Amino acid sequence: MNKDSYEAMLAEVQAFHDKHDFKNTGGEEMAYRIALMAEELGEISACVTKGKSTQELAEEVADLFILLMGTAIAQDFDLKQAFWAKMEKIMKRESKMINGRIRVSEFRD
């Protein structure tokens, strides 16, 4: 298995879902998954605001990434395809400085 490939990571997340029967035990329900993602964002925030190590931050970001991949599994969409479609879209956007920070968005008048 090539651990550098997206397909290998996706297969591992699928195996995790299968092992715990997420499909039949509420683990793929979207409101629950959103709550888990919010929890992980809170843990990422705590790493940053409390000055935790980069290793701890990486672990929390990995948790969120696994949840995102699992959401693609649960909702049956191709996350890799969605990623590339979104990147193509946002690469065309302009950026603005807002309150001293760069912002890239669909700015509306």
C-alpha positions, 0 to 999 in steps of 0.5 A: 500500500502506498501510504502517500496516495489519497486512495490508500488514505480513503481506503483506510478511513473506509475500513475504519467506518466498516470496522465500527459499522458507522453506516448502521450505528449513526456514525455517518449521520450528518448532524453528528459528523458536524458536531464532531468536526466542530469539536475537532476545530475547537481542539485545533484552536486550543492547540494554537491559543495554548501554544501546544506543539506542532505535533499536537496540532498535526494530530488534531488537524489529522483528526479533522481530515479523517472526519472530512474524508469520512464525510465524503464516504458517508455522503457518497461523493468524490472528495478528490474531484470536489477538491480539484473543482474547488481549487480551479474555482478559487484560483480565479478569485481575487484577494483583498486585504481586510483588517491587515489580513489577506482574504480570498473570497467571492466578494460581492458588491 
